[in-house]
Amino acid sequence: MNPILHVEVPVADLERAVAFYEHWLQVRIEAPIDLHDCRMAYLSFNDDAAGASMALVHGADYLPSEQGPRIYLGVDDVDRSLQRALQAGAVLCFGPAVAVGWRVAEIRDSEGNRIALQAPINP
């Protein structure tokens, strides 16, 4: 089992981040909720499915940064996903490149976080 259960991405502007991630990842993001003195918007998820849940979070303890933990998001096609991210306003930081059977790229998202995307190389 993969040990990651949930990821929270710090954001400075929740509405801008929701628009960015919906465009890039082509997912629906739930209406923001107030929780633990923060505003959180969860990407749709299924508790019974494999993988981790993810939320965009605006709060005093959540500061976007390129120097924080690096999140790797699995995508079907790095090039198409990267194109959507750049169209949504991302900045390319690295790649795409090949790394031990995977194609990998890194972007700076709408909030200044460094986020990686990767897909397996098809044989």
Phi and psi in degrees as GROMACS dihedral restraints (atoms count N, CA, C in turn):
[ dihedral_restraints ]
;  ai    aj    ak    al  type     phi  dphi    fc
    3     4     5     6     1   -73.5    20    10
    4     5     6     7     1   136.9    20    10
    6     7     8     9     1   -78.3    20    10
    7     8     9    10     1   -12.2    20    10
    9    10    11    12     1   -80.6    20    10
   10    11    12    13     1   122.4    20    10
   12    13    14    15     1  -106.6    20    10
   13    14    15    16     1   -33.7    20    10
   15    16    17    18     1  -154.4    20    10
   16    17    18    19     1   143.4    20    10
   18    19    20    21     1  -127.2    20    10
   19    20    21    22     1   134.7    20    10
   21    22    23    24     1  -117.0    20    10
   22    23    24    25     1   122.3    20    10
   24    25    26    27     1  -100.0    20    10
   25    26    27    28     1   119.1    20    10
   27    28    29    30     1   -67.4    20    10
   28    29    30    31     1   140.4    20    10
   30    31    32    33     1  -135.6    20    10
   31    32    33    34     1   149.1    20    10
   33    34    35    36     1   -91.2    20    10
   34    35    36    37     1   -32.9    20    10
   36    37    38    39     1  -132.0    20    10
   37    38    39    40     1   103.9    20    10
   39    40    41    42     1   -62.9    20    10
   40    41    42    43     1   -43.1    20    10
   42    43    44    45     1   -64.4    20    10
   43    44    45    46     1   -42.5    20    10
   45    46    47    48     1   -62.9    20    10
   46    47    48    49     1   -43.3    20    10
   48    49    50    51     1   -64.6    20    10
   49    50    51    52     1   -41.7    20    10
   51    52    53    54     1   -59.3    20    10
   52    53    54    55     1   -47.3    20    10
   54    55    56    57     1   -61.3    20    10
   55    56    57    58     1   -42.2    20    10
   57    58    59    60     1   -61.8    20    10
   58    59    60    61     1   -52.7    20    10
   60    61    62    63     1   -69.0    20    10
   61    62    63    64     1   -35.4    20    10
   63    64    65    66     1   -62.7    20    10
   64    65    66    67     1   -42.8    20    10
   66    67    68    69     1   -67.7    20    10
   67    68    69    70     1   -48.6    20    10
   69    70    71    72     1   -64.7    20    10
   70    71    72    73     1   -56.4    20    10
   72    73    74    75     1   -89.0    20    10
   73    74    75    76     1    -4.8    20    10
   75    76    77    78     1    53.2    20    10
   76    77    78    79     1    50.6    20    10
   78    79    80    81     1  -125.1    20    10
   79    80    81    82     1   163.2    20    10
   81    82    83    84     1   -94.9    20    10
   82    83    84    85     1   137.3    20    10
   84    85    86    87     1  -115.3    20    10
   85    86    87    88     1   130.5    20    10
   87    88    89    90     1   -63.7    20    10
   88    89    90    91     1   157.8    20    10
   90    91    92    93     1   -59.5    20    10
   91    92    93    94     1   139.3    20    10
   93    94    95    96     1   -59.6    20    10
   94    95    96    97     1   148.0    20    10
   96    97    98    99     1  -125.1    20    10
   97    98    99   100     1   157.8    20    10
   99   100   101   102     1   -95.2    20    10
  100   101   102   103     1   126.1    20    10
  102   103   104   105     1  -152.9    20    10
  103   104   105   106     1   128.3    20    10
  105   106   107   108     1    54.4    20    10
  106   107   108   109     1    46.5    20    10
  108   109   110   111     1    61.2    20    10
  109   110   111   112     1    27.3    20    10
  111   112   113   114     1  -133.3    20    10
  112   113   114   115     1   163.7    20    10
  114   115   116   117     1  -106.0    20    10
  115   116   117   118     1   125.8    20    10
  117   118   119   120     1  -126.4    20    10
  118   119   120   121     1   137.8    20    10
  120   121   122   123     1  -124.4    20    10
  121   122   123   124     1   114.2    20    10
  123   124   125   126     1   -87.8    20    10
  124   125   126   127     1   134.8    20    10
  126   127   128   129     1   -69.2    20    10
  127   128   129   130     1   141.1    20    10
  129   130   131   132     1   -54.7    20    10
  130   131   132   133     1   137.8    20    10
  132   133   134   135     1  -150.8    20    10
  133   134   135   136     1   165.4    20    10
  135   136   137   138     1  -123.0    20    10
  136   137   138   139     1   118.5    20    10
  138   139   140   141     1   -58.3    20    10
  139   140   141   142     1   -25.4    20    10
  141   142   143   144     1   -88.9    20    10
  142   143   144   145     1    -7.3    20    10
  144   145   146   147     1   -88.7    20    10
  145   146   147   148     1   159.8    20    10
  147   148   149   150     1   -71.7    20    10
  148   149   150   151     1   157.0    20    10
  150   151   152   153     1    99.9    20    10
  151   152   153   154     1   174.8    20    10
  153   154   155   156     1  -100.0    20    10
  154   155   156   157     1   156.4    20    10
  156   157   158   159     1   -88.3    20    10
  157   158   159   160     1   163.0    20    10
  159   160   161   162     1  -145.0    20    10
  160   161   162   163     1   141.2    20    10
  162   163   164   165     1  -134.4    20    10
  163   164   165   166     1   146.8    20    10
  165   166   167   168     1   -93.0    20    10
  166   167   168   169     1   130.3    20    10
  168   169   170   171     1  -130.0    20    10
  169   170   171   172     1   130.5    20    10
  171   172   173   174     1  -114.3    20    10
  172   173   174   175     1   120.0    20    10
  174   175   176   177     1  -173.0    20    10
  175   176   177   178     1   166.3    20    10
  177   178   179   180     1   -58.7    20    10
  178   179   180   181     1   -33.1    20    10
  180   181   182   183     1   -90.3    20    10
  181   182   183   184     1     3.0    20    10
  183   184   185   186     1  -114.1    20    10
  184   185   186   187     1   103.2    20    10
  186   187   188   189     1  -116.4    20    10
  187   188   189   190     1   115.6    20    10
  189   190   191   192     1   -58.8    20    10
  190   191   192   193     1   144.6    20    10
  192   193   194   195     1  -164.9    20    10
  193   194   195   196     1   146.8    20    10
  195   196   197   198     1   -79.4    20    10
  196   197   198   199     1   -14.6    20    10
  198   199   200   201     1   -94.4    20    10
  199   200   201   202     1    -3.8    20    10
  201   202   203   204     1   -79.7    20    10
  202   203   204   205     1  -168.9    20    10
  204   205   206   207     1   -56.2    20    10
  205   206   207   208     1   146.0    20    10
  207   208   209   210     1   -99.0    20    10
  208   209   210   211     1   122.2    20    10
  210   211   212   213     1   -98.1    20    10
  211   212   213   214     1   131.9    20    10
  213   214   215   216     1  -107.2    20    10
  214   215   216   217     1   118.1    20    10
  216   217   218   219     1  -100.3    20    10
  217   218   219   220     1   129.0    20    10
  219   220   221   222     1   -76.6    20    10
  220   221   222   223     1   131.4    20    10
  222   223   224   225     1  -130.1    20    10
  223   224   225   226     1   160.9    20    10
  225   226   227   228     1   -74.9    20    10
  226   227   228   229     1   -37.1    20    10
  228   229   230   231     1  -143.8    20    10
  229   230   231   232     1   112.0    20    10
  231   232   233   234     1   -59.4    20    10
  232   233   234   235     1   -44.2    20    10
  234   235   236   237     1   -63.7    20    10
  235   236   237   238     1   -45.8    20    10
  237   238   239   240     1   -66.5    20    10
  238   239   240   241     1   -42.4    20    10
  240   241   242   243     1   -64.3    20    10
  241   242   243   244     1   -42.4    20    10
  243   244   245   246     1   -62.7    20    10
  244   245   246   247     1   -41.2    20    10
  246   247   248   249     1   -59.9    20    10
  247   248   249   250     1   -45.0    20    10
  249   250   251   252     1   -63.9    20    10
  250   251   252   253     1   -40.9    20    10
  252   253   254   255     1   -61.6    20    10
  253   254   255   256     1   -45.0    20    10
  255   256   257   258     1   -65.6    20    10
  256   257   258   259     1   -38.4    20    10
  258   259   260   261     1   -63.3    20    10
  259   260   261   262     1   -32.0    20    10
  261   262   263   264     1   -81.7    20    10
  262   263   264   265     1    -5.3    20    10
  264   265   266   267     1   114.0    20    10
  265   266   267   268     1     6.6    20    10
  267   268   269   270     1   -69.4    20    10
  268   269   270   271     1   161.4    20    10
  270   271   272   273     1  -116.6    20    10
  271   272   273   274     1   131.2    20    10
  273   274   275   276     1   -72.8    20    10
  274   275   276   277     1   127.3    20    10
  276   277   278   279     1  -103.8    20    10
  277   278   279   280     1   -33.9    20    10
  279   280   281   282     1  -160.4    20    10
  280   281   282   283     1   142.0    20    10
  282   283   284   285     1    86.0    20    10
  283   284   285   286     1  -164.8    20    10
  285   286   287   288     1   -68.3    20    10
  286   287   288   289     1   151.5    20    10
  288   289   290   291     1  -144.8    20    10
  289   290   291   292     1   165.9    20    10
  291   292   293   294     1  -101.0    20    10
  292   293   294   295     1   133.0    20    10
  294   295   296   297     1  -141.0    20    10
  295   296   297   298     1   102.0    20    10
  297   298   299   300     1    47.1    20    10
  298   299   300   301     1    59.7    20    10
  300   301   302   303     1    85.2    20    10
  301   302   303   304     1     5.1    20    10
  303   304   305   306     1  -127.5    20    10
  304   305   306   307     1   149.8    20    10
  306   307   308   309     1   -99.4    20    10
  307   308   309   310     1   132.6    20    10
  309   310   311   312     1  -133.5    20    10
  310   311   312   313     1   143.9    20    10
  312   313   314   315     1  -144.7    20    10
  313   314   315   316     1   158.3    20    10
  315   316   317   318     1  -130.0    20    10
  316   317   318   319     1   140.5    20    10
  318   319   320   321     1  -126.3    20    10
  319   320   321   322     1   163.8    20    10
  321   322   323   324     1  -103.3    20    10
  322   323   324   325     1   120.3    20    10
  324   325   326   327     1   -75.7    20    10
  325   326   327   328     1  -174.3    20    10
  327   328   329   330     1   -62.8    20    10
  328   329   330   331     1   -18.4    20    10
  330   331   332   333     1  -105.1    20    10
  331   332   333   334     1    -4.9    20    10
  333   334   335   336     1    99.9    20    10
  334   335   336   337     1     4.0    20    10
  336   337   338   339     1   -80.1    20    10
  337   338   339   340     1   144.2    20    10
  339   340   341   342     1   -91.7    20    10
  340   341   342   343     1   117.3    20    10
  342   343   344   345     1  -122.5    20    10
  343   344   345   346     1   135.8    20    10
  345   346   347   348     1  -104.1    20    10
  346   347   348   349     1   151.4    20    10
  348   349   350   351     1  -129.5    20    10
  349   350   351   352     1   144.1    20    10
  351   352   353   354     1  -148.4    20    10
  352   353   354   355     1   151.6    20    10
  354   355   356   357     1  -143.4    20    10
  355   356   357   358     1   145.9    20    10
  357   358   359   360     1   -67.3    20    10
  358   359   360   361     1   148.0    20    10
  360   361   362   363     1   -80.7    20    10
  361   362   363   364     1   125.2    20    10
  363   364   365   366     1   -75.0    20    10
  364   365   366   367     1   134.5    20    10
